[in-house]
Amino acid sequence: MFVLVVDDHELIRQGLIQALRGAGHNIVGEAASIAEARAALLFTKPDLVLVDVNLPDGSGLELITPLIKFVVLTLGDDPDSLRIAHERGAAAYVLKGEPVSHLLSVIEQLENSTYHFAAPALPHNRFDLTQRELDVIQILQTGWSAKEMGSHLFLSEATIKSHMAAIYRKLAVKNRTQAIVVALANRLIAE
């Protein structure tokens, strides 16, 4: 497989290149920024691009196109980055804390398929919350009434109450306080 590696950290980029070459992949280019990656994409024809989310001139997610298999590499398990990567057509989302063997396994799976979105099990996925339910959870700690939350999110009070009922059911809790405790423990909201 012909691979382009995009990461602004020289040490990580070189480590990835070495691991990929050791697994029999051909490295067609490397880049440390979005600008360098765009240039490399014009002059190389990679089958796969490994791209870091955080680059000095923006988000590596901007580079994703469904015409090439993109594997997004990131240090954190940010649900928004995961969602954007998936929506833009990334083939996989891998945390940098994973063993190299995991990354190589994902790439091997991608080599043998046309599309396969692989991602870590992020906390919010475990509860199967919708994006709107996650929005409601973010403001639960404010102590606002359902009417105040609805005003903030441009939703009716009844809609907020419906979302809260779904959140309580999915988190297996009985009230707002329990929901906040579970959300904090599972990093659904920041402390």
N, C-alpha and C positions, 0 to 999 in steps of 0.2 A: 504494500500500500504506500502511496506517495503522500507524505505528511508535511504540513507547514506548522511550525510551533510558534505561538505568539504569547510571550510572557515578558514583562519588563524586568524581571529579576534574572540576571545572567546565570547565576548558580542553578536556579530551578530550570531555566531553559536548557542549559547544557546537560543537566541530569536527565531531563526528559528525552533529549536527543540521543544520549548514550543508551538509555533504556530501550528506546524505540529501535535504534540500529541493532542492538543486541537481540531484539525479537524479530529481526529480518525486515523491518520497514525502511523505506528510502525517504530521507529527509530532503525535501525540495527547497526548503527555505526556513528562515527564522526571522522574527520581528520582535521589537520591544515596545511598539506603540501601534495605535490604530493606523496612523499615516504609513508607517513602514509595512504593516500588514496589507493595507490596500495596494501598495506598490507591488508587494510580493505576490498577491493574488492575481495581479495583471500579467505578471511575467512567468508565473509557475502554474501548473495545472494540478493542484493537490486533490487527492481523493478525500482527504480528511484534514481538518484544521483543529489543532488543540489551541484553545484561546482562554486566556485569563479574563476574569470579569473586570478587575480593576487595572486599568492601564493609565499611564501618565496623561494622555490626552482624551480620556473619556472611558466609556464602558465598552469592553470587548463584545458585549452583546449586540452593539451596533453593526458588527461585521457579519452577523449570522444571516445566511441566505439558505433556503431549502435546496438550492442547486448543488451544494457541497455538504458533506457530512461534517458537522461541527460538534466537537466535544468541549463543553464549557468546564473550565477548571476554576475552582474558587476555594478560598480559605474558610469562608463562613457559609452557613446553611440558610441564606436569606430567601424566604418564600417568594418575595417579589422578583428576585433574579431568576429563580427557578421558573416562575410563571412566564416571565418575559422570554426566557430561553426556549421554553416549550412553544409559546405562541409564535415565535419567529422561525421555528422549524429546526432547532438544534436536535442533534441525534442523541446526545447524552449530556448528563450533568454530573460531574465527579468532584468530590471534595478532595482538596490537596492533602488532607490527613490520611487518606486511604493508602494502602500499600500499592506500590507500583504494579504488582501482579493484578490488582483489581482493575486498574486503568488498562493494562494490556488485555485483560479478559473482555472488557467492554469494547475495546477496539476490534478484537477478534470477532465478537458477536456482530459488530457493525460491518465487518468485511463480508460476512455471509448473509447479509440482509439488506433490503432496500431502505427500510425505516424501522428504527427501534429506539424509542425514547426511554433511556435508563436514567434513573435519578435516585438519590438517597431517600430514605424514608424520613422526611422532615416532620417535626412535631405536628404541624397543623394538618398534615395528610392523615395522620393516625386517627384524627377525630372526624375527618371528612367534612370540614366546615367550608361553606361557600365563601367567596371573597367578601360579600356583604356581611356575612356573620362575623368574619374576621374584623371588618370595619367597626361593627358594633362592639366587639370584645375590646378593641383598642380604647374605647371611651367609657367602658364600664366603671373604671376606677374613679371617674370624675364625681360620681355620686349624683349625677344628673337624673332627672325623671325621664321616663320614656318620651314624654313630650319634648323635653329639652334635647335629648339625644336625636330625636326625629328632626327637630329644627336644624341641628348641626349637620346632619347627614342628608337633609332635604327629603326626608321620609315622613310618612304619617305616624302618629303615635301607635295606631293599630299595627302597622307594619313592623315597627320596632319591637312591640310586644310579641309579635309572631316570630321574629328573629330570635328574641331572647328565649322563647319557649323551645325553639329548635336547638339553640346553644346549650341550654340546660339538659335537654334530652341527649345530645351528642356527647356532652362532657360527663353525663351521668351525675348531675348535681341537682340540688333542689332550690337554690337561691343565688342571688348576685354575689354574695360573699364567697360561697363555695366555688362559683364560676371563676372569680378573680384568683382564688388560691390555685385552682387547677391550671388556669391560663398562665400564671406566673411560674408555676413549677415546670410547665412544659414550654416555656419561652414563647408563648403566643403573644404576650405583651411584655414590655420592658418594665422593670421596677421603678 
